[in-house]
Amino acid sequence: MRGLAERGVPARVWDLSATAEPDVLDGVVADGACLVHAFHALHSGPLAREAAGRLAVPYVVTLTGTDVNHDLGTSDRAATVTRVLTGAAAITVFHRSIASRLARVLPDLAARVIEVPQAVRFAATEPLDLDGYWALPSDRVLVLFPGGIREVKAPRLILRGLEPVAARHPRIRLAYAGPILEPAEGDALLDALRTRPWARYLGVVPHDRMASLLTQADVVVNSSVSEGGMANAVLEALALGRAVLASDIEGNRSLVEHEATGLLFRTVEELAAQAERLVVDADLRARLGAAGRRRVEQEYPPHREANAYVALYRSLGVVPAARAGG
């Protein structure tokens, strides 16, 4: 948003988790938008398609991962995703791996796909009093799971992997921070936490305090089964110089190079082994964190992402050429 505004492109964000779909639809139409941009083909794509149809304007869809990795292969969702993508003027992906996967399923759409890697920019940030959430010992090593609680993120896998590590190293602490997006998975996680005093669910942390929470973590974990090419939480953790421990999947490998910008694991045993290395070796954490920060600064600067979206909007005739600089 800030990058677009700096380039003279006014935009408004509608959050479907905070506003009912009919109200979002009415608001978008009332605004008289010249373009509708949906993030996630299944969750917001149908609404974007309807709003664009009412306004007789193009719409763009950004694929975030589960819409391609899971929804396109699910019988009751594939038709909706296909309909949304077929009608889109353009489709953006964070990484070529998602473009390749889409091309295998819907090859006719390949020409409309554009890779726009994510960038990270912390706008307004506020300090977070972690003790207000969980009083921790001064010598703790804090492992943080930032993100929504849902099955595809495999949050309980982290508990299983860290349990033997916590038994050997009592100073380890594991914190979950994010909304419970799937009640069944949330209930299962909360139940598992009841017998593990070294781990806790912090709840939803305000967005402007997430940077502060990340900087107070020693290790940031991602245990996803699949990602949309670039996990936002991993990107933010790297940008802040945190050591990252992530599942060895294509989406995470786009950011985490094993032993260089983080550590990867394929099994719960590997998770335990790599986590123990990070718990006992502060120098390793520092080295990986510094390398990750350098990679984000060099390869994913915010201006590059903003320029790519403005260029896309310009190609669709909704942004004058004179506004595309910056």
N, C-alpha and C positions, 0 to 999 in steps of 0.2 A: 504494500500500500504506500509506504513512504517513498519507495523508489519510483513508483508511478507518479505520485504527486510532484516529486522533484523534476519530473520530465513533462509536466504540464498535462498529465492524463488523470482526470478526476475519476475516482472509483469509490464504490461503497461495498462493504462486506456485510453479508447477511449470514448469521450463525444459526443453523438449523437445530443445534442443541439448545439454543436459548429462545428461539422464536418458532411458533407453529408454522407449518408449511403454508397454509392458506394465507397467513399474514405476510409471509415472505413473498409469496407469489403476487399478492396485491401490491406490496411495497415496490417490488421490482418493476411491475407494470406502471405504477403511478409515477415512478422516477423517470420513466421514458428512456430507459437505458438503450444505448446504441449497440451494445454487445453484452451477452450474458456468459460468464465464465464459471463453470461448475468444477468443484474439486470432489472427485469420486463419482464414477459413472453410475453406480447403483443408488447411493444415498442422496445425491443432489442432482444427478443427471436428468431424471424425469421432470423435475421441477424446472430446471434450466431449459429443457426442451419446450415445455409448455409456455414458459414466460417468453422465450424467444419467438415462438409461434404467434403469440398474441401481439407482440410488438413488431413482427415481421423483420427481425434482425438476426444475425448469425449468433451461434453459440459455440463455445470452446469447452472441451472437457480435459481436465488434468487427471490422469490415472495415478492413483496413490498406492496401488499394490493389491489389496484384496479384491478389487473389482476385476482385475485380470487374473491373478493367481488362483482365486477361488470362485468368484461369482460367475465368470464365463464358463466354468465347468460344472455349474450347479443347474440342474434342469429347471428349477422354478425361478431362477434369476437370469439365466443366460439370455433369454429373449428380451428382457428389459434392457440389459447392458448393450446387447447388439443393436437394438432399436435406437438407443441414445447415441451410441458411437457412429452409427450409420448416418444419422442426421447432423452430426457435428461438422462445422466448417473446418475445424482443426482439432487435433488431439495432441496434448503434450505429455511427455514422460520425463521422469527425473534421470533415468539411466537407460542405456541401450538394451539392457537385458529385458526390460518391460516391453520395449518396442519389438524385440525379437519374438517374445512370447505372443504378443498380440498378432503379429504377422503370421504366425503359424495357425492361428485360429480364424482370423479375419484378414486374409491377405489383400483383399481389395481396398482396405483402409490404409495400407502402408504408406502411400504417397501423402497422406494427411498428417502423419505422425512427425512431431518435432521434439527433439531432446533438449530440455531446458533444465540443467542441474540446479538443485536447490542451493541457496546461499543462506547464511544466518546473519541476522542483524538484531542485536538487543537494543530496542528503543528505550522505553522507560523501564528502569529497573529499580526495585525497592529491596532493601535488606530483609532477610527472613530470619527471625529468631527461632532457630532450630530447637532450642531448649523448650520453647513454648509448645512444640509438637512432641518432643521426646528428649528427656534429659539423658545425655550421653556421657560416658566417662571420658576424661581428658585424653586418654591414650587410645581411644577407639580407632578402628579402621572402618570407615563407613562405606558400605556398598549400596548404591542407589539404583533402583529400578524406576525410571521415570516413564510414565505413559499410561494409557488406558488399560484397565484390567479386562482382558478378553482372551478367549481360547487361543487365537492365532499368535498371541504374544507369549504364551506358555509361562505365565508368571510363577507357577508352582515348581517348575523345573529348577529355578534358581534356589528355592528352598532345599530341594533334594540334593543339589550339588554342593551347597554350602554347609549342610548339616555336619558332615564329618570334619570340615575345616573349622567350623565354630567349636566343635568338641575339643580340637587341639589348640585353638587360639581363642580364648575367651573374650578377647577384646574386639572381635569382629561384630559388626552390627549390619543388619540388612533393612533398608527402608524402601517401601513402595509409595510412590506419589503419583496420583492420577485418578481420573474418574472410573467408577465401575460401569463399564459399558455393557457387560453381559452379566446379569444378576446371578446366574448359575455358577459362572466362573468366580465371581466376586464372593459368593457364599462359601465356595470350596476353599478359596484362599484364606478368608477370614477364619474358617474353621481350622485350617492347618496352622495358622499363626498362634492359635490359643495355647498350643503346647510348646511354642518356641519363643521364649522371652527375648532372644537375641534378634528377633525380627519383628517389624511392625508396619502396619498400613497407616500412613500419615493422612490419607484422604486427598482431597483436591487442593493443591497449592495454587494460589493465584498466579496467573501467567507472569505478571511483572515481578514475582519473587522467585521464579524458577531458576533464573541465572544465579541468584544468591545460593539457592539450595544446591545446584550443581557444583558450585565452587567449594562448598563445604563437604562434598563427597570425595572420597579417596579413589573410588572405582565406580564407574557407571556401567551397568550391565544391560544387554539386550539379548533376549532368548527367543526371539521371534522364529516362527516356523517359516514365514515368508515376509518380505518387505517390498515396497514399491520402488526399489532401486536405491533409495537413500532414506534411511530412518532419520527423521528430524531430531529425535532425542540424541542419537549418536553424533549427528553433525554438530549440535549445540555443545555436547560434551567435549568433542575434539576442539572446537573453537575456543573453549575455556581452559584447554590444557589438562583435561581430566584423562586418566588412564581408562581405556575402554576394553571390556571383555564381552565378546559378542558371539552369537551362534554363527557357525560357518555356512552361511547361505549366500546366494548370489547377491542379494540386496545389500547385505552387510559388507561383503568383500569390495563393493564399490567405494567404500570409505576406509575400511580397516584392512591394512596389510599386516598379516601375522608377523609378530616380532618387530615390526617397524612402527606402525601407528596404533597398535593395539594387539590384543590376543584373541584368537578364535578357538571355538570348541565345537566338536561334533557330537559328543556323547556326554552323559552326565558325569562319567569318570573324568573325561578331559576337562569339563567345567570345574570339577573339584580341584584337579591338579593345577590348572592355570590360575584359578582364584587363590590358591594357597601361595603360589609364586608372588602374586601381587600383594597379598596380605603381609608377607614377611619381608618384601624387598621394596623399600621406599625409593631407592634409586631407580629401579625398573619402572615404577609408577611415574616418576618424574621424567624419565627418558621418553617413555611412550607418549606421555601427555604433551611434552614439548614438540615432539615430531608430529603429532596429530594436529596441534595448533598451526604449525608451519604449513602443513598440507592444505588445511582449510583456507588459510590466508592467501596461499599462492594459487590454488585451483578453483576456489569457489567464492570469489569476491562478490559482494552484493550488487555492484554496478553491472556485472555481466548478466546476472539473472534479470534485473530490471530492463536492461537494454534488449534482451531477447524477447521478453513479453511485449514491449512496445513495438519492436520490429514485427512481431506476429500480428498485433492489432492493426498496425499500419498496412500490412499485406492484405488484410481483410477489408480495408477501406474505412475503418472506423476511427483512425487516428491520423490527422494531417501529417505529412512528411516532415514539416518544420518542427514538429514536437518530438521527434524521435531521437534527438541528441541526448547528451549527458554521459 
